[in-house]
Amino acid sequence: TRPAEAPPAHPVGTAFMAARPAGQPSAPPSEEEPWHMAGEVLNTYIIVEQGDKVLFIDKHAAHERQLFEKLAANYGDVPSQLLLEPLVIELSAEEKTALLANLPLLESAGLEVSDFGGSSVCLRSVPADVEQGSAEDLLVELAAKLAHGSRDALNERTEWVLHSISCRAAIKAGDHTSPQELMALAEKILSGEVPPFCPHGRPCVLKLTRKELEKQFGRIV
């Protein structure tokens, strides 16, 4: 983020800070302790052993937060990719009006959109991390949000545009993920590089102590 005395042209800092729930730490506790990845369950949760604790990391939430941080840091110059074929997308009049009224915001987030006449717009590029097959759904979602949240301040609109992009681009629960990708996500969460909660405020990591586990098994009272 840029210094407060020189407000940025794009409200990156405000969007970034607004995504952190009040009172939440910027990193999980005891991050200095050595840890190792024990595996993954349900194609959704990374299991990490750290000291006398077992940590469960939601891979979608963790990846979503990682992408949100990346988008916020690069807002205004987000790497984008041209679609193999431009998409012509039909919207309601309200959605199209809202979308075209926010073109600078979309361009700063890596989306190239133009008027295609009638009730349609043309989408030519999306952020590099978004799968091309998700491009139309992403734009339809953004158009609906912009139409129904048009009174929000620019920094709020910026925040949830970045939320939508990062959510669409993130690894999904149930997806096959390589051990290398799982390890990289765990490292980013446990090092504090990525805050341990997703942009919507859900936790990325849950902790179960050995004492809590042994109570469940009746080993201790």
Stockholm file with secondary structure:
# STOCKHOLM 1.0

chainA/1-221         TRPAEAPPAHPVGTAFMAARPAGQPSAPPSEEEPWHMAGEVLNTYIIVEQGDKVLFIDKHAAHERQLFEKLAANYGDVPSQLLLEPLVIELSAEEKTALLANLPLLESAGLEVSDFGGSSVCLRSVPADVEQGSAEDLLVELAAKLAHGSRDALNERTEWVLHSISCRAAIKAGDHTSPQELMALAEKILSGEVPPFCPHGRPCVLKLTRKELEKQFGRIV
#=GR chainA/1-221 SS CCCTTSCCSSCHHHHHHHTSCTTCCSSCTTTTSCEEEEEEETTTEEEEEETTEEEEEEHHHHHHHHHHHHHHHHTTSCCEEEEEEEEEEECCHHHHHHHHTTHHHHHHTTCEEEECSTTEEEEEEEETTSCGGGHHHHHHHHHHHHHHTTTSCHHHHHHHHHHHHHHHHSCCTTCCCCHHHHHHHHHHHHTTSSCSBCTTSCBSEEEEEHHHHHHHTTSCC
#=GC SS_cons         CCCTTSCCSSCHHHHHHHTSCTTCCSSCTTTTSCEEEEEEETTTEEEEEETTEEEEEEHHHHHHHHHHHHHHHHTTSCCEEEEEEEEEEECCHHHHHHHHTTHHHHHHTTCEEEECSTTEEEEEEEETTSCGGGHHHHHHHHHHHHHHTTTSCHHHHHHHHHHHHHHHHSCCTTCCCCHHHHHHHHHHHHTTSSCSBCTTSCBSEEEEEHHHHHHHTTSCC
//
